[in-house]
Amino acid sequence: MARLPRLSVPGYPHHVILRGNNRQAIFTGRGDHERMLALLAEHSRTQGVDIHAYVLMTNHLHLLVTPQKDKALSLMMQSVGRSYVLAFNKLHGRTGTLWEGRYRSTLIQSDRYLLTCMAYIDLNPVRANMVAQPEDYAWSSHQHYVGRKTDPLITPHPLYWTLGNTPFAREAAYAEMVHAGITMAQQDALTRATLSGWALGEAGFVADLQKKTERRIAQSKAGRPVSVNKTP
């Protein structure tokens, strides 16, 4: 059975996961992290993709993005992935693939899942026992949103601005939201939807979204359950 094309609709937020082959490290030092961020900045700008949140883990990365035009996300990810592998292989004296197949992604309902997805991304290093608090991790967008640094890669989603009337109020509200954490059900829903490629949202949202794409966006009730190899 042929696999479905990726679900991507301009103007909607998408959660993206890109993993190293066989869970191998894709970032081995500061230079690797900085190179990936530079490539994301370059190609998101070229292709027209707003990056709302990110985290670079040891063997995978997460992005929360909104493509502004058709195919913008896939073109960005292809360019970033190809350029990064060439540089990584040259620097580390290796050949061959680095990625575990193509990137995984899903389209999410903004008002229900966007801020939750941002917290999910920020908490990855905490869940992996890499840091005690999300603000202690250098390679994510969390420090930008809590006022610890200014990250030119980030374009805040409009929902972020609703957290407060001043920068300080928004930063404090966001920090409190992330520290409150997300439920296991929310974490599982985001992971499963992203790895399976089905849209994540309420029934009305999914039904309305289906009218905007020919690609089937939800698993039929009669279908087999999706086997998910979870990534934090």
ABEGO torsion letter per residue (X at the ends): XBBBBBBBBBGBBBBBBBBBBGGBBABABAAAAAAAAAAAAAAAAAAGBBBABBBBBAABBBBBBBBABBGAAAAAAAAAAAAAAAAAAAAAGBBEBABBEBBBBBBBBAAAAAAAAAAAAAAAAAAAGABABAAABAABAAAAAAGABBBAABBBBAAAAAABABAAAAAAAAAAAAAAEBBAAAAAAAAAAAAAGBBBEBAAAAAAAAAABABBABBBAABBBBBBBBBX
